[in-house]
Amino acid sequence: MSSEQIVLVVGASRGIGLALLQQLAETPNTKAIGSVRATNAALDVPNATVLTLDISDDDSVLKAASQIPELDTLIINAGMGKKDPVTTTSTAELATYLNVNLLGPHRVIRAFLPALRARKTRRIIVISSSSGSIGQQALPGSIGLAGCYGTSKAALNMLAVQTHNELQKEEFTVVPIHPGWVATDMGNAHGPGGMSPETSAKAMLKLIDGLTTKESATFYRFDGEKMPW
Ligand SMILES: NC(=O)c1ccc[n+]([C@@H]2O[C@H](COP(=O)([O-])OP(=O)(O)OC[C@H]3O[C@@H](n4cnc5c(N)ncnc54)[C@H](OP(=O)(O)O)[C@@H]3O)[C@@H](O)[C@H]2O)c1
């Protein structure tokens, strides 16, 4: 039997997702699949398979999932984030955050469950944020994008925990990871100083590779340190 690991990165067009896909495509015994949301977007990643998937659209997610019968590791990286304080941002805009950062992962997890169940690895990784750590944000001088973004990422963390609770008996491993401060379109909103996407992706793939069911429902930082919920 082939030991090849099938790994999907949802949201691989740029930034952290692209770096994850590039490194997975160079990993031995790995079938790397990346998703982009635009049907005409080409990804220049040799050895990677490219899917079209808009995380905010039910039909798009279901159509993508119908093309993947088996999957070992699902990495949900797609997300949106700007500095939008909750007290000055409209409820409609907060709903957009929730649609992309919370309902999007929910759509993707549900759609890809049959493919994950078809293999034994059964690993679901959601790319979260320190902005979603209630423990950190409740401290004086909250850091990161905070606001609407942090609200959506805290909800994403709870989605991960509830998914773990429901799938634990089937030996799933469900883990949210904070990728650190990374110099991407999103991360550069804080100014210069973030680490390279390659550095964050390399550390996260090392962490993901070592995860077992024992670590499920733990919130990690990219370097393997535990994050407070
Ligand atoms: N950068 C940081 O410092 C930092 C810190 C903490 C957490 N994070 C998290 O890390 C993840 C990646 O962030 P990044 O810094 O790489 O951001 P980025 O450069 O802004 O990239 C965002 C990615 O998400 C995709 N995306 C957005 N909306 C989507 C949708 N509706 N459907 C499918 N894909 C969608 C984008 O695709 P398009 O190209 O089509 O827009 C792009 O691939 C996010 O979940 C973010 O919240 C980042």
The ligand as a MOL file (V3000), in Angstrom:
LIG
                    3D

  0  0  0     0  0            999 V3000
M  V30 BEGIN CTAB
M  V30 COUNTS 48 52 0 0 0
M  V30 BEGIN ATOM
M  V30 1 N 0.0050 37.2820 8.2240 0
M  V30 2 C -0.1020 37.2270 9.5420 0
M  V30 3 O 0.6940 37.8780 10.2760 0
M  V30 4 C -1.1530 36.3490 10.1810 0
M  V30 5 C -1.2020 36.3150 11.5840 0
M  V30 6 C -2.1400 35.5030 12.1940 0
M  V30 7 C -2.9980 34.7300 11.4220 0
M  V30 8 N -2.9390 34.7920 10.0520 0 CHG=1
M  V30 9 C -3.8710 33.9240 9.3090 0
M  V30 10 O -3.1460 33.1780 8.3410 0
M  V30 11 C -3.9860 32.8770 7.2140 0
M  V30 12 C -3.2890 33.3000 5.9300 0
M  V30 13 O -3.0620 34.7020 6.0100 0
M  V30 14 P -2.0340 35.5030 5.0760 0
M  V30 15 O -1.2810 36.4090 5.9710 0
M  V30 16 O -1.3180 34.5900 4.1620 0 CHG=-1
M  V30 17 O -3.1010 36.4060 4.2930 0
M  V30 18 P -3.1890 36.9110 2.7890 0
M  V30 19 O -1.8310 37.0930 2.2140 0
M  V30 20 O -4.1210 38.0580 2.8560 0
M  V30 21 O -3.8790 35.6570 2.0320 0
M  V30 22 C -5.1890 35.2890 2.3430 0
M  V30 23 C -5.5070 34.0220 1.5990 0
M  V30 24 O -6.8700 33.6580 1.8850 0
M  V30 25 C -7.5540 33.5280 0.6430 0
M  V30 26 N -8.9730 33.8590 0.7480 0
M  V30 27 C -9.5300 34.9740 1.2580 0
M  V30 28 N -10.8690 34.9230 1.1250 0
M  V30 29 C -11.1440 33.7370 0.5180 0
M  V30 30 C -12.3250 33.0860 0.0970 0
M  V30 31 N -13.5380 33.6500 0.2390 0
M  V30 32 N -12.2410 31.8570 -0.4760 0
M  V30 33 C -11.0500 31.2740 -0.6510 0
M  V30 34 N -9.8750 31.8490 -0.3080 0
M  V30 35 C -9.9350 33.0650 0.2790 0
M  V30 36 C -6.8490 34.4940 -0.3020 0
M  V30 37 O -7.1870 34.1910 -1.6480 0
M  V30 38 P -7.2500 35.3600 -2.7850 0
M  V30 39 O -5.8550 35.5140 -3.3160 0
M  V30 40 O -8.1930 34.8140 -3.7970 0
M  V30 41 O -7.7480 36.6130 -2.1390 0
M  V30 42 C -5.3970 34.1930 0.0740 0
M  V30 43 O -4.9630 32.9910 -0.5050 0
M  V30 44 C -5.3030 33.6230 7.4580 0
M  V30 45 O -6.2630 32.7160 7.9770 0
M  V30 46 C -4.9270 34.6550 8.4970 0
M  V30 47 O -6.0290 35.0410 9.2820 0
M  V30 48 C -2.0430 35.5790 9.4240 0
M  V30 END ATOM
M  V30 BEGIN BOND
M  V30 1 1 1 2
M  V30 2 2 2 3
M  V30 3 1 2 4
M  V30 4 1 4 5
M  V30 5 2 4 48
M  V30 6 2 5 6
M  V30 7 1 6 7
M  V30 8 2 7 8
M  V30 9 1 8 9
M  V30 10 1 8 48
M  V30 11 1 9 10
M  V30 12 1 9 46
M  V30 13 1 10 11
M  V30 14 1 11 12
M  V30 15 1 11 44
M  V30 16 1 12 13
M  V30 17 1 13 14
M  V30 18 2 14 15
M  V30 19 1 14 16
M  V30 20 1 14 17
M  V30 21 1 17 18
M  V30 22 2 18 19
M  V30 23 1 18 20
M  V30 24 1 18 21
M  V30 25 1 21 22
M  V30 26 1 22 23
M  V30 27 1 23 24
M  V30 28 1 23 42
M  V30 29 1 24 25
M  V30 30 1 25 26
M  V30 31 1 25 36
M  V30 32 1 26 27
M  V30 33 1 26 35
M  V30 34 2 27 28
M  V30 35 1 28 29
M  V30 36 1 29 30
M  V30 37 2 29 35
M  V30 38 1 30 31
M  V30 39 2 30 32
M  V30 40 1 32 33
M  V30 41 2 33 34
M  V30 42 1 34 35
M  V30 43 1 36 37
M  V30 44 1 36 42
M  V30 45 1 37 38
M  V30 46 2 38 39
M  V30 47 1 38 40
M  V30 48 1 38 41
M  V30 49 1 42 43
M  V30 50 1 44 45
M  V30 51 1 44 46
M  V30 52 1 46 47
M  V30 END BOND
M  V30 END CTAB
M  END
